[in-house]
């Protein structure tokens, strides 16, 4: 009988020690909009990194054609554009905390490089149309992956 009572007694003791929600003052982020945009940027960056890794792996396979690569490059481009949109919104927020400023600075430095490399890969794929044997295309993908990974 005591075994059955012990868990409930322990739980009652824990609940008694926790103050009610009305007594807890939870400080809100100084800038929730900035935190949300940094989260959006991080999600876009994670997606771009995964997409670049996938494209790099696909570039080694001989059975995938131009259309498959073009489709995945489109997804990568969308991820990079999402990162750019988040950055643009962050730049319009007047007051950022120190860690938020640091995150924005990193994106400002590497984001345009990531966008330019993605544009280069798209242009090269359009020119060569054979990603398997295109060394330059694979190098573009490696640079995209490295840049995205460095931002993570």
N, C-alpha and C positions, 0 to 999 in steps of 0.2 A: 504494500500500500504506500509506503514512503517513496518508493521509486516513481510512482505515478505523480506524486505531489512535488517532488524535487524540481522537475523541469519547469512547472508552472510557477513555483515559488522563486526560482532563479529569474525567470522572465519578469515576474512582478517586481523583483528587486531592481532589475535593470531599468524597467520603465519608470520606476519611482525616482531613479537618479537622473533621468533625462528631463530637462526643463521643457515646458510646453512651447509650442512654436511661437506663441505670442510673445514669449520672453526672449526669444533669440532674435537678435538684430543681424541680418545677413547683409553685408555690404555689397551693393551692386557694382558691377564694373563701371569704371568711370566712363567708358565709351563702349557700350554694347554693340554699336554699329561697326566700329573698327574690329572688335573681336569676331563678329560674324563674318566680315569680309576677309579677315585673315584666315578664318576657318574655310571659307569658300576658296581662297587662293591655295590653301594646303590641299584641299580635296582635288582641285584642278591639277595641281602639281603632281600629286600621287597618281592620278589617272594618266597624265602625260608621261610620267616615268614608266608606268606599266605598258603603255602603248608603244613607247620607244623601244623598250626591251622586247616586246612581242615582234615589232617590225624588224629589229636586229636579228632575232632568231629566225624569222620568216625569210630574211634575205639569204640565208644559207640553204634554203630548201629549193630544189630544182623544179618541183611540181606546182609551185604557186605562180600565178601569172600577174601581169601588170594591173589588172582590175582589182585583184585582191589587195595588192600593195596600195593602190590608190585609195581604196575604201578605208584601209587602216590609217593611211596618212591623213585622210579627212577627219577621222576621229581624233588623231593627234592635234591637228590644226584647231579643232573645236576646243580641246582641252587647253591649248596655249591661249586661245582667244578668251576663254573663261578666266584664265589667270590674268590676262591683260585687263579684262573688265573689272575684276576685283581690285587690281592695282589702281585703276582709274578712280574707283569709288574711294579707295583708301586715301588717295592724294587729295581728294576733296573734303576730307574730314580735318577740321582745323586743329584739334587737340588730340594728340596720341601719346600714350605712355611710352616710356623708354624702350621697352621690349617691342612694342608695336612699331615704333620708328625704326628699330633695328631690322625687323622683318620686312618693312616697306623698303628700306635701303637695299637689302639683299635682292628683293624682287626687282627693284629698279635697275640694279646693275646687271643681273643675269637674265631677266625676263626678255629684254630686247634681243639678246644673243640667242636665246632659245627660239624666239620667233623668227629671227633671220635664218637660223640653221634649218628650221622646219620649212621655211619658204624655199631655201636652197634644195632641200631633199625633194620637195614637190616639183620644182623646176627640172632637176636632174632626172627624176623618174619620167617626167613628160618628154624629155629629150631622148633618153636612152630606151625607154619602154621594155627593158629587160633587166629587172633588178638582180637576177641571180649572178650575172656576169659583170655587173656594174660595180667596180671597186670604189669609185667615187661615191656612189649612192650608199654603200655600206659604211664608208667613212663618215658621211653625213649623219647616218643613223647613230653611229657610235658617239659622235660629238653631241647629238641631241640627247642621247641617254646620259652621257657624262654630265652635261650641263644641268639637266633636270635632276639627276641624282645629287649633284652638289648643292642644290637648293633645298633638298629634303632634310 
